[in-house]
């Protein structure tokens, strides 16, 4: 009982280890709100915020060259994910097979190093998100791709421009993060190859693909329900190291419950487009702050944003759709816990590859 209480207390614990500057908050808000405002003219407010959402938190600190390199890498990952989704998502059965294959490949490649872990997770997440949008709407896939990537380009330019302004005001270049001795590419490749020679090296891609496969199968029988939301939740909840009851899963479920209530209130109010954009700016600005403070609070903010992103029009969501997404999240959490339990039982020494 005490362990359970400590677990739930940890879900609400507020962290103060990392600092978030006003510049980061401002850039995050503008990177999502401005593209959303421009896209609102064509009733694609949700699509407009995806690019800024994808770029948020992906730019490394350090010199301008380092920031530009990390931003460019994140942009390429988004272009790959969005491009594949726009090209394949309307192929029905072939899309489901392609999604599983790409997710499995990303899960394997992610074991290369820490940067590849983050990149592979972002790739699968936006593959699922954009794919869900393309497959459930009549909007032109090329238009969807253009809006998403246009928003991402704006976010990159905005961030780098702000970095230049800060460097100019301070009178010197942004300090470079202290280099630490890192393994060579060959060493990381050899480590990945060795890990794939053992069952533990395959546990993450197997768990990811099996969970997404289960969601795809359920979609066959319950096509009227919002199964894409369950796939998004799965990608967010599955960690490379399986745990019996991950704190992140508890935080995500509680956060989505509150987030769905907030999204439902916003939906029932049927606010005009400019108010939707203002809401995007407020929630977008809160993202970088809450991400380092408490994942539960971050999930509350992310839920309305993701629900807006998954729709290409500004109409109100029915109550059934809100409940669908709530139940889909709970289902995803239960599926992740089940797969984790099975993995831990058969692979008790499972460990995530070191980054």
N, C-alpha and C positions, 0 to 999 in steps of 0.2 A: 504493500500500500504506500509506504513511504517513498519507494522508488518511483511509483507512478505519479505521486504528487510532485516529486522533484522534476520528473520529466515534463509535466505540464507547466510547472513554474519556469523551467528553462525555456519553454516556448514563448513566454512573455518577457523574458529577460532582455533588458536594453543594453546594448554594447556602446562603449565610448572609446574603443581602441583606435579607430581611424577617424580622421578629420575630413570633412567635406567643405569645400570652399563655396562662397557665394557665386563665383564664376562657373563652377561645375553645375550648380543648380540652375543658373540662368541659361547656360548653353543647352542643357538637357531640356528645359522648358521650350526654348525657341526652336530647337532642332525638331521637336515633334509638333509644335503648334503652327509654325509657319507653313510647312508642307500640308498640314491638315486644313489650314485656312484656304490655301490655293486649290486643294482637291475638293473642297466643299462646294465649289462652283459646279462641279459635275456630279454632285451627290456621292462623292467617294471620300468623305472625311476620314473614315477608318483606315482606308488604304494609305492616306497621306501620312499617318503617324507611324507606320511600320518601319520606314527607313530610319527615322530618328531613334525609334525604339531599338532597332538592331545595332546601331552604332554606339548607343549609350553604354559606357563602361568598358568599351573595347580599346580605347586609345591609351597607350602606355604613358607613364610619366617619364620625364627626362628631356633630352635635347629635342629640338624641332624635328630633326631627321628621324629620331626614334619614334616620335609621335606620328609622323607621316607614314612611316613604314608599318606601324601597327594598325593605323587607320586604313591604309591600303589593303592590308591582309584581311581585315574584317570585311571590307567592301567586296573583295573578291569572293569570300565565303558566301556573303549574302547574294551576290550575283549568281553564283553557282547554284545555290539552293533555290532561289526564285526562278532562275532560268529552267532548271529541271522540272520544278513544279508546274510552271506555265506550259511547258512542252508536253508533259505526261499526264497531268491530273485529270484530263477528260477522257482518258483511255480506259476508265473503269477498272476491269480486272487486271489489265496490264499495269495500271498505275499502282495498285495494291502490291503486286509482285515487285515492281521497281522500287517502291518505298521500302520494302523489307530488305531488298538487296543493298540499297544505298545506305540504309541505317546500319546494317550489319558491317558493311565495309567501313563506314565512319567509326563504328565502335572499335574495330580492329586498329585502324590508323591512329585513333585517339590515344593508344598506348605508347605512342612514340615519345612524347614529352608533355609537359604541363600546357604549353601553348596549343599543342594539337588536341589536347583534351577539351579545352574551351572551344576551339574552332569547330571540332567535330560535333559537339553538343549544339552549338549555335546553328550549324548547317542542318542537322536533323530537325531542330525546333522550327526553323523558318521554312524548311521543306514541307513539314506537316501543316504549318499555319497557312502559307501561301497556297499549298495544294488544296487545303480545305476550302479556301475562298474560291479558287478557280473551279473546283468541281461542283460547288453548290450555287454558283451565280452564273448569269448570262453575260457578264462583262467580258470584253475582249481580253484574252490573256496577255497580248502585247501591251495593252493599256495598263493592265495590272502591273506588269513588269516595269513599265516606264514610270509609273507613279511611285512604286516602292523604291526603285533604284534612284530616282530623282530626289526623293526625300533623304535617302542615305547620302547622296553626294552633297546635298545642302548641309547635312549634319557634319560631314567631314570638313567642308570648307569653313563652316562656322567655327568649329573647334580649333582648327589650325590658325584661323584669323585671330581668334581670341588669344591663342598661345603667343602669336607674334606681338599683339598689343601688350600683353602682360610682360613679355621679355623687354619690349621697348620702354615701358614705364619703369621697370626695375633697373634698366640701364645695363643689363647683362643677359646672357642667354640663360634659359631655364636650366637649372642644375641637373646634371646627368646622374641617374641612379647609379650608385656604386656597383661596379661590375664584380661579379663573383665567378669563380672558376666553374665553367659549365662543361658538360661532356660534349665531345665532338659529335658531328652528325653520324659518323661511322659507329661510335660507341653507343649512341642512342638506338641506331638501327639494329645493332647486334643485341642490345638488351631487349628490344621488341621481339626479335626473332627467337631469343631464348624463352621469353615469356609465352610465346605462341606454341612452344614445344611442350607445354604443360597444360592440363585442363583448366587451371586457374586463370591462365592467360586469355581464355575464351569465354569466361563466365559473364563478363559485361555485355559483349555483343549478343550472346545467346539469350540473356535475360531481356535485353532491349528488343530483339527481333521477336521473341516469343510473346512478349506483352503486346507489341504492335500487331502481331499476327492474330492474337486473341481479339483485339479491338476490330480488326478488319473482318474477322469471321462474324462477330456480333453485328457489324454493320450490314452484313448480308441478310440477317433475319430481322433487324430493326432499323431499316433504312430511313424511317420517318423521324428517327431521333438524332440528336446532335452528337454523334459518336466522335466527330473530329475533335471535340473538346477533350474527350477522354484521352485521345492520342497526344494532345498537347500536354496535358497534365502528366502523362506517363513519362514523356521526355524530360520534363522538369524534375520529376520525383526520383527517377532511377539514377542512383549514384554508382560510380565505378566500384566502390566497395560495398557489398551488401550488408545491411544491418537488420536486426530483428524488428526494431521499431525506431526508424530514423527520426530524429527531432525535426528535420526538414519536412517530412511527410505530415506530422502533426501540425506544424505551423501552416503548411500549405492548405490543408483541409479546413482548419479554423479560419484562416484568412479568406479563403474562397467563399465560405458561408457568409461572412460579413460583406465581402466584396460583391457577391451576387445581390444581396439586399440593397447595397448602395447603387449598383447598376440598375436594379429594378426601379428604384426611386427615380433615377435620372431618366429612365425609359418612359415611365408613366407620366412624367412631367411634360414630355414632348417639347423639349426646348428648341429654339431656333438654332440654325447652324453656327452662328457666331458665339452663342453660349456654349455649344459643344466644344468649339475650339478653345474657349476660355477654360473649360473643364480639363481639356487635354493639356493645356499649359500648366495648370496647377498640379495635376497629377504627374505630369512629366517632370516638373521641377522637383517634386517630392521623391521621385524614384531614387536618384543617387544618394540622397540623405538616408532614406529608410533602408536601402539595400545594405548599408554597413551598420545600421543600428539594430534592426530586428526584422527577420525574414517574414514573420507573421504579418506585421504592419505593411511590409513591402508587398506581400501577396494581396492584401486588401486593396492597395492602390493599383496593382497590376491587373486585377480581375476586370474592372470596368474598361481599362485600356485595351485589354485583349479582346473583350467582347465587342468593343467598337471596331477594332482592327478586323475581326472576323466577319464584319458586315460591310457591304459596299454602298449601302444607302442609309439614310438618316431616319428611317421609320422606327417606331417603337417596337421593342421585342415583346411578344406575348408572354404571359405567365408560364405557359408550358415550356417555352424555350429557356427561360431562366431556371426552372426546376430541372430541365434536362441537363443543363450544364452543372448544376449542383450535384445531381445524382451521378453524372459522368465523372466528376472529380472524386467522389467517394468510391466509386467503382475502381477508378485508376489506382487510388491509394491502396485499396484492399488487394488488387491484383499485384501491385509492387511488393506488398508485405508477404503475400503468398509465395511469389517467386523467390524473394529473398530467403524465406524460411527453407524452401526446398534446396536452394543453392548452398546455404550454410550447413544444412544437414548432410549433403553429399560431398561438399568441399569445405570442411571445417577450417582448413588453413588458407582459404581464399584471401588474397591481398591485392589491392589495387597497384598497378605499376607505379613505381616512383617517378616523379616528374623531373 
